[in-house]
Amino acid sequence: MIRKLRSGEYRLYSRKTDPKTGKRRNLGTFKSRAKAEAHERAVQYFKHH
């Protein structure tokens, strides 16, 4: 899940909420949406391998 920040950067959040905090886990901040999307694909790949 990618959200645009006020600073213009994009942050990747986990799809599920963290049970400990009740919020989504931050999985990295990226300068461009394309970079964030590429990283999201990588995360999904490693999650299932």
N, C-alpha and C positions, 0 to 999 in steps of 0.2 A: 504494500500500500504506500503510494508516494504522495507526499503533500508538499506544496510550495511554501517556503518560509517568507517572512517579510523581507529578509535580506536578499531575496531573489534566488536563493539556493533551494535545492530539493532534498527532502529527507525521506529515507526509506524506513517505514515502520513495519513491525511484524503484523501479520494478518490477525492473529489472535491476541487477546489482552494478556498481559503478564499477571498470573494469579496473585503474585506477591504485592504488586502495586495497584493492580486494577487498570493500568494503562498499557498502551502498546509499547513494545520494546523498540528502541532506536537502533536501526541496523546500518546506520551510516548516512553521511550528508554529502551531497554531490553538487558540482557547479551546474551541470546540465541535466535535463530530464532524461535524455538518452542514456547518459552514464548511469543514472539511478535505475532506469529500466533494465539495462544490461546487468547490473549487479543483482537486481531482483531475480532475474532469470538464473543467475549463478547460484543464488541462495536456494532457490527451489530445486535446482539440479542436485546440489550437495545434500539437501534435506532428504532426498529420495534415493541416494546412493551410499 
